[in-house]
Amino acid sequence: MLFPQEARDDSPQEPPAPPALVRNPILIYVLLGVAAVYVIASLYLMFDMRGRLTAMEKKQATLETAQAELNDRIHATSSEFKQALSSEVGSTKQEIAQRAAELERQQKAAAARLSAEQNQQGKQLAAVNTEVSGVKTEVGAAKTDIQKTQTDLAATNAKLERAIGDLGVQSGLIAHNSSELEMLKRKGERNYYDFTLHKGARTPVSTISLQLKKVDPKKSKFTVNVMADDKTIEKKDRTVGEPLQFYTGRDHLLYEVVVFTAAKDTITGYLATPKGAPVPVTP
């Protein structure tokens, strides 16, 4: 069954109208021109891009070459540095070894010197100990001598005595021999000048002079002249051990002459003066 709309139309039909683009040739040319420009621009961009790619490839190649050269330089520099460092380390090790050897030599020399000094000090110490032992021995002997001297002094003091002089003045201690005179000198209470007089000779003693006139050994008597202050005092027929006293000087000091031996034409004795008396001038 056919609907009315679908009824077949057998009448002749007109051909369809062409599109508007086909009917407008200018538009076609414009489109063709745009297409041509697009193609040309695309080709230009393609060639430009190829050129840029080529330039970038060359630059990349140059960079790679430079990187390779840099790597070679770094490797060479590293090798040189390693060699230099090895050389420096070797030199340093050699210097350290030499320094260590020098220090060891100095240490051995110092030890040898110290040992020698210790040996020398040991010898000196031994010598000092020997000297100290000797000194101790000498001190012991000196103590013994001092004790003996003290004993002798005590014995001598017991022998020493005081007497009245020929002027009636109390005398000091009187020595009867040379050893007792040395004891008096050590006591230091007065000044003592020992003498030996020969008959007829004038003998200076301290600040005075003495002259033996005569001597009688059998009776132990003698006569002497005392010259002091431009005066002569005769001490006639005096006895051995008798203090002969006289005053002299501006201060009127008491001097004493004691004779303890009388022989033929000679006598020996001493002159005793106060501590403040004038002393003889040494030429």
C-alpha positions in Angstrom: 0.0 0.0 0.0 1.3 3.2 -1.1 0.8 6.4 0.8 -0.1 9.4 -1.3 3.2 11.1 -0.6 5.1 8.1 -1.8 3.4 8.0 -5.1 5.9 7.7 -7.9 6.4 10.8 -9.9 7.4 10.0 -13.4 7.6 13.6 -14.5 11.0 14.9 -15.7 13.2 16.6 -12.9 15.7 19.6 -13.2 19.4 19.0 -12.3 20.5 20.2 -8.8 22.0 23.7 -8.5 25.9 23.8 -8.0 27.2 24.8 -4.6 28.0 28.5 -4.0 31.7 27.9 -3.9 31.6 26.5 -7.4 29.7 29.5 -8.5 32.3 32.0 -7.0 35.7 31.5 -8.8 37.4 34.4 -6.8 36.8 32.7 -3.6 38.4 29.6 -5.1 41.4 31.5 -6.1 41.7 33.1 -2.7 41.5 29.7 -1.0 44.0 28.3 -3.4 46.3 31.3 -2.7 45.9 30.8 1.1 46.7 27.1 0.6 49.8 27.9 -1.4 51.0 30.4 1.2 50.4 27.9 3.9 52.3 25.3 2.0 55.2 27.7 1.3 55.2 28.8 4.9 55.2 25.2 6.0 58.1 24.4 3.7 60.0 27.5 5.0 59.4 26.5 8.5 60.5 23.0 7.7 63.7 24.2 6.1 64.3 26.7 8.9 63.7 24.1 11.5 66.1 21.7 9.6 68.7 24.5 9.6 68.3 25.1 13.3 68.5 21.3 14.0 71.6 21.1 11.9 73.1 24.1 13.8 72.1 22.5 17.1 73.6 19.2 16.0 76.9 21.0 15.1 76.8 22.9 18.4 76.1 19.7 20.2 79.0 18.0 18.4 81.2 21.0 19.3 80.1 20.8 22.9 80.7 17.0 23.0 84.2 17.6 21.5 84.9 20.3 24.1 83.6 18.0 26.8 85.8 15.3 25.6 88.8 17.6 25.5 87.9 18.9 29.0 87.7 15.3 30.2 91.1 14.6 28.6 92.5 17.6 30.3 91.0 16.7 33.6 92.4 13.2 33.3 95.8 14.5 32.3 95.7 17.1 35.2 94.6 14.4 37.6 97.4 12.1 36.5 99.9 15.0 36.8 98.5 15.9 40.2 98.7 12.3 41.3 102.3 12.0 40.1 103.2 15.3 41.8 101.4 14.3 45.0 103.2 10.9 45.0 106.5 12.7 44.4 105.7 15.2 47.2 104.6 12.4 49.5 107.8 10.5 48.7 109.9 13.6 49.3 108.0 14.2 52.6 108.5 10.6 53.6 112.2 10.9 52.8 112.5 14.1 54.8 110.6 12.6 57.7 112.9 9.6 57.6 116.0 11.9 57.5 114.6 14.0 60.3 113.8 11.0 62.4 117.3 9.7 61.8 118.8 13.1 62.8 116.7 13.2 65.9 117.7 9.7 66.8 121.4 10.6 66.3 120.9 13.7 68.5 119.1 11.7 71.1 121.9 9.2 71.2 124.5 12.0 71.4 122.6 13.6 74.2 122.3 10.3 76.0 126.1 9.8 75.6 126.8 13.3 76.9 124.4 12.8 79.8 126.1 9.5 80.6 129.5 11.1 80.5 128.4 13.9 82.7 126.8 11.5 85.1 130.1 9.5 85.2 132.0 12.7 85.7 129.7 13.9 88.4 130.0 10.5 90.0 133.7 10.8 90.0 133.5 14.3 91.3 131.1 13.2 94.0 133.4 10.4 95.0 136.3 12.8 95.1 134.2 15.2 97.2 133.2 12.4 99.5 136.9 11.5 99.8 137.7 15.1 100.5 134.8 15.3 103.0 136.2 12.2 104.7 139.6 13.7 104.8 138.1 17.0 106.2 136.3 15.0 108.8 139.5 13.3 109.7 141.3 16.6 109.8 138.5 18.1 111.8 138.8 15.2 114.2 142.5 15.8 114.4 141.9 19.5 114.8 139.5 18.8 117.6 142.1 16.6 119.2 144.7 19.4 118.8 142.3 22.0 120.2 141.6 19.8 123.2 145.3 19.3 123.6 145.9 23.0 123.2 143.2 23.8 125.7 144.8 21.3 128.1 148.2 22.8 127.5 146.7 26.3 128.0 145.1 25.3 131.2 148.4 23.8 132.3 150.3 26.9 131.2 147.8 29.2 132.9 148.5 27.3 136.0 152.2 28.0 135.5 151.6 31.7 134.7 151.6 34.0 137.6 151.3 37.7 138.4 154.0 39.7 140.1 154.8 43.1 141.5 157.2 45.0 139.3 160.3 46.9 140.3 158.1 50.1 140.5 155.8 48.4 142.9 153.0 48.1 140.4 151.0 44.9 140.0 152.1 43.3 136.7 150.2 41.2 134.3 150.7 37.5 133.8 154.5 36.6 133.6 155.9 34.2 131.1 159.0 32.2 132.1 159.8 30.7 128.7 159.1 31.1 125.0 156.1 28.7 125.0 154.5 30.6 127.9 155.2 33.8 125.9 153.3 32.4 122.9 150.4 31.5 125.1 150.3 35.1 126.4 150.4 36.3 122.7 147.4 34.1 122.0 145.5 35.5 124.9 145.9 38.9 123.4 145.6 40.9 126.6 148.7 43.0 125.8 151.2 43.5 123.0 154.3 41.3 123.3 157.6 41.7 121.6 160.3 39.1 122.2 164.0 39.9 122.0 167.5 38.6 122.4 170.1 41.1 123.7 173.8 40.8 123.2 176.2 42.6 125.6 177.0 46.1 124.5 174.6 46.2 121.5 171.7 48.6 121.4 168.6 46.7 120.1 165.4 48.3 119.0 162.3 46.7 120.5 158.9 48.1 119.6 159.2 51.9 120.1 162.1 51.7 122.6 165.7 50.4 122.6 167.4 48.1 125.0 171.1 47.6 125.7 172.7 44.8 127.8 175.4 46.2 130.1 176.4 43.1 132.0 175.1 39.6 132.9 175.8 37.1 135.6 174.5 33.7 134.5 175.3 32.0 137.8 173.3 34.4 139.8 170.7 34.9 137.1 171.3 38.7 137.3 171.8 41.3 134.6 171.9 45.1 134.0 170.2 46.8 131.1 169.7 50.3 129.9 166.2 51.3 128.6 166.2 54.1 126.1 162.7 55.7 125.7 161.5 59.3 125.1 165.1 60.5 124.6 166.0 59.3 128.1 168.0 56.3 129.4 166.8 54.3 132.4 169.3 51.9 134.0 167.9 48.7 135.4 170.8 47.5 137.5 171.3 44.0 139.0 167.9 42.7 138.1 166.8 39.1 138.4 165.5 36.7 135.8 161.7 36.7 135.9 161.4 40.1 137.5 159.1 42.6 135.7 161.1 45.8 134.9 158.6 48.6 134.7 158.8 52.1 133.3 156.4 54.8 132.0 156.7 56.3 128.5 154.9 58.4 126.0 152.6 61.3 126.2 149.9 59.1 127.8 152.4 57.9 130.5 151.8 54.2 129.6 153.3 51.4 131.7 155.7 49.2 129.8 157.3 46.0 131.3 160.4 44.1 130.4 160.7 40.5 131.5 163.9 38.4 131.0 163.5 34.7 131.3 167.0 33.4 130.3 170.5 34.7 131.1 173.5 33.2 129.4 177.1 34.4 128.8 176.9 37.9 127.3 173.3 37.4 126.2 169.8 37.4 127.6 166.3 36.7 126.1 162.9 37.9 127.2 160.1 40.1 126.0 158.6 43.6 126.2 154.9 43.9 127.2 152.9 47.1 126.3 149.3 48.1 126.7 146.9 47.4 123.8 146.5 51.1 123.1 150.3 51.8 123.0 152.0 53.0 119.8 153.3 50.2 117.5 156.6 50.3 115.7 156.5 51.7 112.2 157.4 49.1 109.6 160.0 50.6 107.1 
